[in-house]
Amino acid sequence: MTKVADCRLPLHLPLNQKEATDTGAQAVERYPYNREKNVLIRRSTPDRSQRIRRIVQLLFVALNGLLGVQFLLWVRYFESGGNSMYVPRPAGVEGWLPIAGLMNLKYFLLTGHVPSIHPAAMFLFIAFVLMSLLLKKAFCAWLCPIGTLSEALWRLGRKVFGRNLRLHRWADIPLRGLKYLLLGFFVFVIGTMSAEALVGFMNTPYGLVADVKMLNFFRNMGQTAAIVLVLLALGSMLVQNFWCRYLCPYGALIGLVSVLSPVKIRRDAEACIDCAKCARACPAGLPVDHLVQIRSAECSACMECVAACPAQNALQFSLPARHAAAPAQRWFRRSVGPLAIAGIVAYIFFGLILIARATGHWQTNMPRDAYMNLMPHANEVTHPGI
């Protein structure tokens, strides 16, 4: 009699054996539940992905902290009428202006010219989208300070409450749609603007001090805003990545782009022992243990699932495997390790900055007198549409 283990299906199942993922966005391949379990071959080397990822996260948080302090000193100089220490304006703070980056990118695509106001926002926006095109949502899990804070909050919540909550599908799926609705709103508004309207908006007083308005939101926070932030923090402690999963339009855009990434979390059924540790470790709640590859827009390339897997070569963040090769050679030069991810992310990030600097499109060049007149009245400046 033929053994069950000899009847395993190939890596690519027929179309009628495919099922939709929990996102409902695409079809992915699943393996049958009743196959014989494989013998565990333990990993030969310890996993370092989470240690490396956290080092990258902390370095990027520190970089943003330095930019924030420098930006605050720069703003204070103009608010004081030039009676405090002057430091150059750090253009890197424009990474916190994704809407300006999207507007400037559209202007660039329409005219072929880089806008003079907040040009760094466009280059950083391109860098983060390019990372997602190559490495899934690596920006969210490896660089984004909000993502790092969100991760710290759900880990704190797990310690305080003993666990994190998983919302039922009837609530989870509609809530996940909120970030796509927000993204659709911004894309619709910007998509209907002409090149003249885009440059006109960026040259309004509101557009010129959009970065200062962002800073003042936190410096002069009202009671309502504080309550909302406290509720978001509490939600992030209870539900893993609450903001990122349900409300972040930037993450929604990056997630859609990441679907095109050739590098994905991939599972080798011949090495997998069906322990389900990967699925339990996944912050996005994806059924990693049942899938051949993770195509979901929710996958952030955090590699938590890979770190939790005890079996050699069972789970990889990689290009497609060499199917004709022997199991030991199937992933040779196909997987992307944590050091490679950190290197590629740094290459893209600093490469785009160097290009912007070399072409003279990094700094927003405005006369100092203009800043001296605008900065003390930044709180009084309103959106031109209001």
C-alpha positions as CSV (number, residue, x, y, z in Angstrom):
1,M,0.0,0.0,0.0
2,T,1.3,3.5,-0.8
3,K,2.2,5.5,2.2
4,V,0.5,8.9,2.8
5,A,3.9,10.6,2.9
6,D,4.5,9.4,-0.7
7,C,1.3,11.1,-1.9
8,R,2.2,14.7,-1.0
9,L,1.2,17.3,-3.5
10,P,3.7,19.4,-5.4
11,L,4.4,22.9,-4.3
12,H,2.0,24.4,-6.8
13,L,-1.5,22.9,-6.3
14,P,-4.1,22.9,-9.0
15,L,-6.3,26.0,-9.1
16,N,-9.3,24.2,-7.6
17,Q,-7.3,23.5,-4.4
18,K,-6.5,27.1,-3.7
19,E,-8.3,29.1,-1.1
20,A,-8.4,32.7,-0.3
21,T,-6.3,34.1,2.5
22,D,-7.8,35.8,5.5
23,T,-7.5,39.1,3.7
24,G,-9.8,37.9,0.9
25,A,-7.4,39.7,-1.5
26,Q,-5.8,36.8,-3.3
27,A,-5.7,33.1,-3.7
28,V,-2.9,31.2,-2.0
29,E,-1.8,27.6,-1.9
30,R,-2.7,25.4,1.1
31,Y,-1.5,21.9,2.1
32,P,-3.9,19.2,3.3
33,Y,-4.2,18.8,7.0
34,N,-4.1,15.0,7.0
35,R,-0.6,14.4,5.6
36,E,2.0,12.5,7.7
37,K,4.2,14.8,9.8
38,N,7.9,15.2,8.9
39,V,10.7,14.4,11.3
40,L,12.2,17.5,12.9
41,I,15.6,18.5,11.7
42,R,16.6,21.3,14.1
43,R,18.1,24.5,12.8
44,S,21.9,24.4,12.7
45,T,22.4,28.0,13.6
46,P,20.4,30.2,16.1
47,D,18.1,32.8,14.6
48,R,19.3,36.4,14.8
49,S,16.6,38.2,12.8
50,Q,14.8,39.8,15.7
51,R,18.0,41.0,17.4
52,I,19.1,42.6,14.1
53,R,15.7,44.0,13.4
54,R,15.5,45.6,16.8
55,I,18.9,47.2,16.4
56,V,17.8,48.7,13.1
57,Q,14.5,49.9,14.7
58,L,16.4,51.6,17.6
59,L,18.9,53.2,15.3
60,F,16.1,54.7,13.2
61,V,14.2,55.8,16.3
62,A,17.4,57.5,17.5
63,L,17.8,59.2,14.1
64,N,14.3,60.5,14.2
65,G,14.9,61.7,17.7
66,L,18.0,63.7,16.6
67,L,16.1,65.1,13.7
68,G,13.2,66.1,16.0
69,V,15.5,67.9,18.4
70,Q,17.3,69.7,15.6
71,F,14.0,70.7,14.0
72,L,12.6,72.0,17.3
73,L,15.7,74.2,17.8
74,W,15.4,75.5,14.3
75,V,11.7,76.4,14.8
76,R,12.5,78.0,18.2
77,Y,15.1,80.3,16.5
78,F,12.4,81.8,14.2
79,E,9.8,81.9,16.9
80,S,12.1,83.9,19.2
81,G,12.9,86.4,16.4
82,G,16.5,85.1,16.0
83,N,17.3,85.3,19.8
84,S,18.1,81.6,20.3
85,M,20.7,79.2,18.9
86,Y,20.4,78.7,15.2
87,V,20.8,75.2,13.6
88,P,20.2,74.3,10.0
89,R,16.8,72.9,9.1
90,P,16.9,69.1,9.0
91,A,15.2,68.1,5.7
92,G,14.7,64.6,7.0
93,V,11.7,65.6,9.0
94,E,9.8,65.7,5.8
95,G,9.7,61.9,6.0
96,W,6.8,62.6,8.4
97,L,4.9,64.4,5.5
98,P,3.8,61.5,3.3
99,I,0.9,63.5,1.9
100,A,3.3,66.2,0.7
101,G,5.5,63.4,-0.6
102,L,2.6,62.0,-2.6
103,M,1.6,65.4,-3.9
104,N,5.2,66.2,-5.0
105,L,5.6,62.8,-6.7
106,K,2.5,63.4,-8.8
107,Y,3.8,66.9,-9.7
108,F,7.1,65.4,-10.7
109,L,5.4,62.7,-12.8
110,L,3.2,65.4,-14.5
111,T,5.9,68.0,-15.2
112,G,9.3,66.3,-14.9
113,H,10.4,68.9,-12.3
114,V,11.1,68.4,-8.6
115,P,9.1,70.8,-6.5
116,S,11.1,73.3,-4.5
117,I,8.9,73.0,-1.4
118,H,9.4,69.9,0.7
119,P,11.4,68.0,-2.0
120,A,12.9,65.6,0.6
121,A,9.3,64.4,1.3
122,M,9.1,63.0,-2.2
123,F,12.5,61.3,-2.2
124,L,11.8,59.7,1.2
125,F,8.3,58.6,0.0
126,I,9.9,57.0,-3.1
127,A,12.5,55.3,-0.9
128,F,9.9,53.8,1.5
129,V,7.7,52.6,-1.4
130,L,10.7,51.1,-3.2
131,M,11.6,49.2,0.0
132,S,8.1,47.7,-0.1
133,L,8.3,46.8,-3.7
134,L,11.5,44.8,-3.0
135,L,11.0,43.5,0.6
136,K,7.3,43.5,1.4
137,K,6.4,46.0,4.2
138,A,9.9,46.0,5.6
139,F,9.6,49.8,6.2
140,C,6.8,49.2,8.7
141,A,8.5,46.5,10.7
142,W,12.1,47.6,10.3
143,L,12.1,51.4,10.1
144,C,8.8,53.2,10.9
145,P,9.0,54.7,14.4
146,I,5.2,54.4,14.8
147,G,5.5,50.7,13.9
148,T,8.3,50.4,16.6
149,L,6.1,52.1,19.2
150,S,3.1,50.0,18.3
151,E,5.2,46.9,18.7
152,A,6.4,48.0,22.0
153,L,2.9,48.7,23.2
154,W,1.4,45.3,22.3
155,R,4.4,43.6,24.0
156,L,3.7,45.8,27.0
157,G,0.1,44.9,26.9
158,R,0.9,41.2,26.7
159,K,2.9,41.6,29.9
160,V,0.3,43.7,31.7
161,F,-2.8,41.8,30.6
162,G,-1.3,38.4,30.0
163,R,-2.3,38.2,26.3
164,N,-3.3,40.2,23.3
165,L,-6.8,40.1,21.8
166,R,-7.6,38.8,18.4
167,L,-10.8,40.3,17.0
168,H,-13.2,38.0,15.2
169,R,-13.3,38.1,11.4
170,W,-16.7,39.9,11.4
171,A,-15.0,42.8,13.2
172,D,-11.4,42.5,12.0
173,I,-12.0,42.6,8.2
174,P,-14.3,45.7,8.2
175,L,-11.9,47.5,10.6
176,R,-9.0,46.7,8.3
177,G,-10.9,48.3,5.5
178,L,-10.7,51.7,7.3
179,K,-7.1,52.3,6.4
180,Y,-7.9,51.7,2.7
181,L,-10.9,54.1,2.9
182,L,-8.5,56.7,4.3
183,L,-5.9,56.0,1.6
184,G,-8.6,56.2,-1.1
185,F,-9.7,59.6,0.2
186,F,-6.2,61.0,-0.1
187,V,-5.5,59.4,-3.4
188,F,-8.8,60.7,-4.8
189,V,-8.2,64.3,-3.6
190,I,-4.6,64.4,-4.9
191,G,-5.5,62.5,-8.0
192,T,-8.0,65.2,-9.0
193,M,-5.5,68.1,-8.5
194,S,-3.7,69.5,-11.5
195,A,0.0,70.4,-11.5
196,E,-0.9,74.0,-11.0
197,A,-3.1,73.2,-8.1
198,L,-0.4,71.0,-6.5
199,V,2.3,73.7,-6.7
200,G,-0.2,76.3,-5.7
201,F,-1.1,74.4,-2.6
202,M,2.5,73.7,-1.6
203,N,3.3,77.5,-1.9
204,T,0.5,78.6,0.4
205,P,1.4,79.5,4.0
206,Y,-0.1,76.2,5.1
207,G,2.0,74.2,2.7
208,L,5.1,76.1,3.6
209,V,4.8,75.4,7.4
210,A,3.1,72.0,7.2
211,D,6.1,70.5,9.0
212,V,5.8,73.1,11.8
213,K,2.0,72.5,12.1
214,M,2.8,68.8,12.6
215,L,5.3,69.8,15.4
216,N,2.9,72.2,17.0
217,F,0.2,69.5,17.1
218,F,2.2,67.7,19.7
219,R,3.6,70.8,21.4
220,N,0.2,72.4,21.9
221,M,-2.0,69.3,22.2
222,G,-5.6,69.8,23.2
223,Q,-7.6,67.6,25.5
224,T,-9.5,65.9,22.7
225,A,-6.3,65.0,20.8
226,A,-4.7,63.7,24.0
227,I,-7.7,61.5,24.7
228,V,-7.6,60.1,21.2
229,L,-3.9,59.3,21.5
230,V,-4.5,57.6,24.9
231,L,-7.2,55.5,23.4
232,L,-5.0,54.5,20.4
233,A,-2.2,53.6,22.8
234,L,-4.7,51.5,24.9
235,G,-6.0,49.8,21.7
236,S,-2.4,49.1,20.7
237,M,-1.7,47.4,24.0
238,L,-4.8,45.2,23.6
239,V,-4.6,44.4,19.9
240,Q,-1.3,43.8,18.1
241,N,-0.4,46.8,15.9
242,F,-3.9,48.4,16.3
243,W,-3.0,51.6,14.5
244,C,-1.0,49.9,11.7
245,R,-3.6,47.2,11.2
246,Y,-6.7,49.3,11.1
247,L,-6.0,53.0,10.6
248,C,-2.7,53.8,8.9
249,P,-3.3,54.9,5.3
250,Y,0.5,55.0,4.6
251,G,0.7,51.3,5.7
252,A,-2.3,50.6,3.4
253,L,-0.4,52.0,0.4
254,I,2.8,50.3,1.2
255,G,0.9,47.0,1.8
256,L,-0.7,47.2,-1.7
257,V,2.7,47.8,-3.3
258,S,4.2,45.0,-1.2
259,V,1.9,42.5,-2.9
260,L,4.2,42.9,-6.0
261,S,7.3,42.0,-4.1
262,P,9.2,38.9,-5.4
263,V,10.5,38.2,-1.9
264,K,7.9,36.6,0.4
265,I,7.7,34.4,3.5
266,R,7.7,30.9,2.0
267,R,7.2,27.5,3.6
268,D,8.8,24.2,2.5
269,A,6.2,21.5,3.3
270,E,9.0,18.8,3.1
271,A,10.8,20.4,6.1
272,C,7.8,21.7,8.0
273,I,6.7,19.7,11.1
274,D,3.3,21.4,11.5
275,C,4.0,22.7,14.9
276,A,2.1,26.0,14.1
277,K,4.6,28.1,16.1
278,C,5.0,30.4,13.0
279,A,1.2,31.2,12.9
280,R,1.1,31.9,16.7
281,A,4.1,34.2,16.4
282,C,2.8,36.2,13.4
283,P,1.6,39.7,14.6
284,A,-0.7,39.9,11.7
285,G,-2.5,36.7,12.6
286,L,-1.7,35.1,9.2
287,P,-2.0,31.2,8.9
288,V,1.6,30.8,8.0
289,D,1.6,27.1,8.9
290,H,-1.0,26.3,6.2
291,L,0.4,28.4,3.3
292,V,3.1,27.8,0.8
293,Q,3.8,31.5,0.5
294,I,2.4,34.7,2.2
295,R,1.1,37.1,-0.4
296,S,-1.1,39.0,2.0
297,A,-0.7,42.8,2.1
298,E,-0.7,42.5,5.9
299,C,2.7,40.7,6.0
300,S,5.4,43.2,7.2
301,A,8.5,41.0,6.7
302,C,9.1,41.2,10.5
303,M,10.4,37.6,10.3
304,E,8.8,36.8,13.7
305,C,7.4,33.6,12.1
306,V,10.9,32.6,10.8
307,A,12.4,33.2,14.2
308,A,9.8,31.0,15.8
309,C,10.3,28.1,13.4
310,P,12.4,25.3,14.9
311,A,12.9,23.3,11.6
312,Q,15.9,23.7,9.3
313,N,14.8,25.4,6.0
314,A,11.1,25.1,6.7
315,L,10.4,28.8,6.6
316,Q,12.2,31.4,4.6
317,F,11.9,35.0,3.5
318,S,13.0,34.4,0.0
319,L,12.6,34.3,-3.7
320,P,10.8,31.3,-5.1
321,A,12.6,28.0,-4.3
322,R,14.4,25.9,-6.9
323,H,11.8,23.2,-7.1
324,A,13.9,20.7,-9.1
325,A,16.8,21.0,-6.6
326,A,17.4,18.7,-3.6
327,P,15.9,19.9,-0.3
328,A,19.3,21.0,1.0
329,Q,19.9,23.1,-2.1
330,R,16.3,24.4,-2.7
331,W,16.9,27.7,-0.9
332,F,20.5,28.2,-1.8
333,R,21.0,31.9,-2.7
334,R,17.2,32.3,-2.6
335,S,16.6,33.4,0.9
336,V,17.1,37.0,2.2
337,G,18.5,37.1,5.7
338,P,18.2,39.8,8.3
339,L,21.6,41.3,7.5
340,A,20.7,41.5,3.8
341,I,17.4,43.2,4.6
342,A,19.1,45.7,6.8
343,G,21.7,46.3,4.1
344,I,19.1,46.7,1.3
345,V,17.0,49.1,3.4
346,A,20.0,51.2,4.3
347,Y,21.2,51.2,0.6
348,I,17.8,52.5,-0.6
349,F,17.4,55.0,2.2
350,F,20.8,56.6,2.0
351,G,21.0,56.2,-1.8
352,L,17.9,58.3,-2.4
353,I,19.1,60.9,0.1
354,L,22.5,61.1,-1.8
355,I,20.7,61.4,-5.1
356,A,18.6,64.2,-3.7
357,R,21.6,66.0,-2.3
358,A,23.7,65.6,-5.4
359,T,21.0,67.0,-7.6
360,G,20.2,69.9,-5.3
361,H,16.7,68.7,-4.4
362,W,17.0,67.9,-0.7
363,Q,16.5,71.1,1.1
364,T,13.5,73.5,1.0
365,N,15.1,76.7,0.0
366,M,13.1,79.6,1.4
367,P,14.5,83.1,2.4
368,R,15.1,83.4,6.1
369,D,12.9,86.5,6.2
370,A,9.9,84.4,5.0
371,Y,10.4,81.9,7.8
372,M,10.9,84.8,10.3
373,N,7.5,86.2,9.3
374,L,5.6,82.9,9.1
375,M,6.9,80.9,12.0
376,P,5.5,83.0,14.9
377,H,2.1,82.7,13.3
378,A,2.2,79.1,12.3
379,N,-0.7,78.2,14.6
380,E,-2.9,80.8,13.0
381,V,-2.3,79.4,9.5
382,T,-5.3,77.3,8.3
383,H,-5.7,74.8,5.4
384,P,-6.6,76.8,2.2
385,G,-9.6,74.6,1.7
386,I,-11.2,75.7,5.1
